[in-house]
Amino acid sequence: MNASLSTLPPAAPEIARISFALRMPSALVRHPSGGVTLEIGTEQRVYSHRTLRLLLRRTIVEAKAHHLRRLALNPDDLPRVNPRLTPTALGEMMAVHFEMANFEFVQYKTPPQEGWRFVEEVHIFGPRARACEKGYRKGQLIGEAINAARTLADTPANHLTPRLLVQKTVQHAKGANVRVKILGKKEIKALKMGGILAVAQGSSEEPRLIVLEYHGGQKTQPPIALVGKAVTFDSGGLNIKPRESILPTSLMHLDMGAGAAVIETVLAAARLKLKTNVIGIVPTAENMPSGTSYRPGDIVTMMNGATVEILNTDGEGRLLLADALTYAAHYQPRLVIDIATLTSAAVIALGFRAAAFFTRNERLAKIIEAVGETSGDYVWRLPIWEEYEEDLKGTFADLANIQKGQGAGAIAGAVFLHYFAKTFPAWAHLDIAPRIIAAEGEYLARGFPGAPVRLLIKLLEKYQQ
């Protein structure tokens, strides 16, 4: 979406002016002069940051509904916000949410005769426009990164296999100061990544390990490692997903959303020129049922030498992440965040509006909660107490890949991953299964909403030198 920022309003009458009317229905007003105003009905005089995000998105959604392609907005016309935003922060927020609301995955649809209903231009004008510009340009870049992750995740599995995800990553990285390294099956086997190999062995598609390296900080600065699960299609394996699952098989091409978020976050960090070193690690595979699939009862040896008893082949994401976490240790990171659409249990606990997160580091927990609120990628902390470790002890191996009893599935996934993250100075696990698809009332197109790109960028900014 193109944008201009100027103190003067645009002169072209075909550019629709946005205004806000308290407790009035939204309406499109056509003036005798030929100009157009889109009046957005508001429900309150004072908006919080949370409700302002939704209002900004609704503005674009309503403009699209009226086939408006060019808009003009004076930030001073927005409702009052408490707490107040600096012009830079407001500019960033406007751009991020305009971009997010304007997105729709249409690559495989026949274009309508009148064309797609996308907003093409936004003109920000008024006394504060110039002050908002720096934040707005940054917000555009972040919004584009979010939408790039959404595009990857929304792409159906027959058009985005592990091999094709590698190709897309290399394409997206062109022009960014990021080194992309790809490990194929041969290299994965040489590193003894038994978890990745086990998950992939039922598919004709070979696994890959995608590694992105961005060095924006000092050479001696230990990096931050982001590890994202990218199962390009998850059937559940031999424990095939039941039809009545809260996350049905028809959504399982979205099971690589976390990997997409990590890829686009690292690239965005480079384009934003963040002053920190970042490593993105994305294990990618398909989890398919076949005569060569790994089986319930199998024992898998992981990269770190631990043995895992497979109680359910649908607990595959943690196997990929566990080997990727062990691989991350080679970089001696100061902070590791792993991200996955890991469990239906997290959805049952939180619905589709906030991701679950787990850490035993109190300082890191406060930072994640803060950047979740600041960014709009909301999170809620769940426990990862030592008592839960008993539930993951294997009968015939060091660990079981799922808990032996009922309940606490999201916690069990986090406890399993903690076993492979104990040596890191700081570690957290984000279960973004609750954000696998946009919730009702978010004013976002159906599909992957792009979590947690915003949170991760804010986190990286927090850890800059």
Summary of the structure (lengths in Angstrom):
residues: 465
radius of gyration: 22.9
end to end distance: 32.0
largest distance: 80.1
contacts: 1694
relative contact order: 0.12
helix: 38%
strand: 21%
